[in-house]
């Protein structure tokens, strides 16, 4: 549904953020976009959302070069959603229900469909008990779930997650992992940008490694993470499960649960 072909993006200060980048979001159900700070991950997301227009190259949306007119961009954003790293940038209303319903109300859905979608999204993100709670009383992790629920309620085909585990404790991190897996199991495509290599390794099936605005490597998750030279060049840490396999002789597992069972 969405890919970039030979995309270069140069900021006004002449910084080359992306340099001839090719990324195809049809290659996996859960795709990781990884790299150190300044690698170009956020710029990739902004181009996919149509918020930035490539300096060179094209974004391909539904097999057609993306146009930047209002009608096309509206269609794109009906299909593609973004969950921000900081939930406070995504939450606008004082009550949980109203915030999740915001996008649907803005699109003039009828009251029953709004209610059905909001309740369903709250169930999928484990926040039904927060329905009438004021947002300012929520923990950071709860706010994260509310921001995800707002995107889930829109029923978009592809959801971009920017640093979904940043600032979360272990239980909240596991909750996010379960939510993402459940969304993907419904047939939606998930794209995750993160510095947490353990999370990316466990959650994703395909990965793109960015370094200084270029795609340094791409492929199936275990294939790429076994190449230490690639990770070193991108200033990324080997995941724990890869270390256990390479240095301790353990089986190559996809999760800690699989390793210890």
PEMOPE-V929058 format. One record per residue. N is the residue number from 1. PSI is psi in radians with two decimals (999 if undefined). Layout:
n:N psi:PSI
n:N psi:PSI
//
This chain:
n:1 psi:-0.58
n:2 psi:2.29
n:3 psi:2.83
n:4 psi:2.41
n:5 psi:2.02
n:6 psi:0.80
n:7 psi:2.20
n:8 psi:2.33
n:9 psi:2.15
n:10 psi:2.18
n:11 psi:2.90
n:12 psi:-0.49
n:13 psi:0.22
n:14 psi:0.12
n:15 psi:2.21
n:16 psi:1.78
n:17 psi:-0.61
n:18 psi:2.39
n:19 psi:1.68
n:20 psi:0.95
n:21 psi:2.34
n:22 psi:2.08
n:23 psi:2.19
n:24 psi:1.96
n:25 psi:0.17
n:26 psi:-0.04
n:27 psi:-0.10
n:28 psi:2.86
n:29 psi:-0.56
n:30 psi:1.84
n:31 psi:2.33
n:32 psi:2.41
n:33 psi:1.89
n:34 psi:2.75
n:35 psi:2.85
n:36 psi:3.06
n:37 psi:2.34
n:38 psi:0.07
n:39 psi:-0.42
n:40 psi:0.13
n:41 psi:-0.85
n:42 psi:-0.63
n:43 psi:-0.62
n:44 psi:-0.84
n:45 psi:-0.78
n:46 psi:-0.59
n:47 psi:-0.70
n:48 psi:-0.54
n:49 psi:-0.08
n:50 psi:0.17
n:51 psi:-0.51
n:52 psi:2.58
n:53 psi:2.22
n:54 psi:2.48
n:55 psi:-0.69
n:56 psi:2.74
n:57 psi:-3.05
n:58 psi:2.63
n:59 psi:2.23
n:60 psi:2.09
n:61 psi:2.07
n:62 psi:0.84
n:63 psi:0.27
n:64 psi:2.49
n:65 psi:2.23
n:66 psi:2.27
n:67 psi:2.67
n:68 psi:0.51
n:69 psi:2.85
n:70 psi:-0.75
n:71 psi:-0.80
n:72 psi:-0.75
n:73 psi:-0.59
n:74 psi:-0.76
n:75 psi:-0.76
n:76 psi:-0.80
n:77 psi:-0.21
n:78 psi:-0.45
n:79 psi:-0.47
n:80 psi:2.20
n:81 psi:2.82
n:82 psi:2.29
n:83 psi:2.00
n:84 psi:2.72
n:85 psi:-0.80
n:86 psi:1.93
n:87 psi:-0.41
n:88 psi:-0.33
n:89 psi:-0.12
n:90 psi:-0.23
n:91 psi:2.18
n:92 psi:-0.39
n:93 psi:2.83
n:94 psi:-0.46
n:95 psi:2.63
n:96 psi:-0.84
n:97 psi:-0.87
n:98 psi:-0.61
n:99 psi:-0.75
n:100 psi:-0.57
n:101 psi:-0.18
n:102 psi:-0.93
n:103 psi:-0.70
n:104 psi:-0.72
n:105 psi:-0.66
n:106 psi:-0.52
n:107 psi:0.12
n:108 psi:0.58
n:109 psi:2.68
n:110 psi:2.82
n:111 psi:-0.74
n:112 psi:-0.77
n:113 psi:-0.67
n:114 psi:-0.84
n:115 psi:-0.76
n:116 psi:-0.78
n:117 psi:-0.70
n:118 psi:-0.81
n:119 psi:-0.73
n:120 psi:-0.79
n:121 psi:-0.66
n:122 psi:-0.66
n:123 psi:-0.73
n:124 psi:-0.41
n:125 psi:0.19
n:126 psi:0.70
n:127 psi:0.43
n:128 psi:-0.56
n:129 psi:-0.16
n:130 psi:0.10
n:131 psi:-0.85
n:132 psi:0.22
n:133 psi:2.41
n:134 psi:2.40
n:135 psi:-0.62
n:136 psi:-0.15
n:137 psi:-0.06
n:138 psi:2.67
n:139 psi:2.96
n:140 psi:-0.76
n:141 psi:-0.68
n:142 psi:-0.70
n:143 psi:-0.65
n:144 psi:-0.77
n:145 psi:-0.65
n:146 psi:-0.74
n:147 psi:-0.64
n:148 psi:-0.74
n:149 psi:-0.66
n:150 psi:-0.63
n:151 psi:-0.74
n:152 psi:-0.66
n:153 psi:-0.47
n:154 psi:-0.22
n:155 psi:0.79
n:156 psi:2.71
n:157 psi:-0.47
n:158 psi:2.29
n:159 psi:2.20
n:160 psi:2.24
n:161 psi:2.07
n:162 psi:1.93
n:163 psi:1.05
n:164 psi:-0.38
n:165 psi:0.03
n:166 psi:2.22
n:167 psi:0.16
n:168 psi:2.59
n:169 psi:3.12
n:170 psi:-0.86
n:171 psi:-0.69
n:172 psi:-0.65
n:173 psi:-0.78
n:174 psi:-0.63
n:175 psi:-0.77
n:176 psi:-0.71
n:177 psi:-0.79
n:178 psi:-0.70
n:179 psi:-0.83
n:180 psi:-0.75
n:181 psi:-0.73
n:182 psi:-0.68
n:183 psi:-0.77
n:184 psi:-0.64
n:185 psi:-0.27
n:186 psi:0.00
n:187 psi:0.09
n:188 psi:2.71
n:189 psi:2.32
n:190 psi:2.33
n:191 psi:2.16
n:192 psi:2.20
n:193 psi:2.22
n:194 psi:2.67
n:195 psi:-0.11
n:196 psi:1.65
n:197 psi:-0.54
n:198 psi:-0.74
n:199 psi:-0.84
n:200 psi:-0.78
n:201 psi:-0.73
n:202 psi:-0.57
n:203 psi:-0.53
n:204 psi:2.73
n:205 psi:-0.29
n:206 psi:2.63
n:207 psi:2.53
n:208 psi:2.28
n:209 psi:2.08
n:210 psi:2.53
n:211 psi:2.05
n:212 psi:0.77
n:213 psi:0.09
n:214 psi:2.69
n:215 psi:1.92
n:216 psi:-0.60
n:217 psi:2.76
n:218 psi:2.73
n:219 psi:-3.05
n:220 psi:2.54
n:221 psi:-0.82
n:222 psi:-0.64
n:223 psi:-0.80
n:224 psi:-0.75
n:225 psi:-0.25
n:226 psi:-0.14
n:227 psi:1.54
n:228 psi:-0.61
n:229 psi:-0.64
n:230 psi:-0.82
n:231 psi:-0.73
n:232 psi:-0.76
n:233 psi:-0.57
n:234 psi:0.06
n:235 psi:0.78
n:236 psi:2.56
n:237 psi:2.53
n:238 psi:2.39
n:239 psi:2.68
n:240 psi:-0.75
n:241 psi:-0.51
n:242 psi:-0.73
n:243 psi:-0.74
n:244 psi:-0.64
n:245 psi:-0.82
n:246 psi:-0.66
n:247 psi:-0.31
n:248 psi:-0.05
n:249 psi:0.36
n:250 psi:2.83
n:251 psi:2.65
n:252 psi:1.81
n:253 psi:2.80
n:254 psi:-0.23
n:255 psi:2.76
n:256 psi:-0.63
n:257 psi:-0.73
n:258 psi:-0.68
n:259 psi:-0.75
n:260 psi:-0.02
n:261 psi:999
//
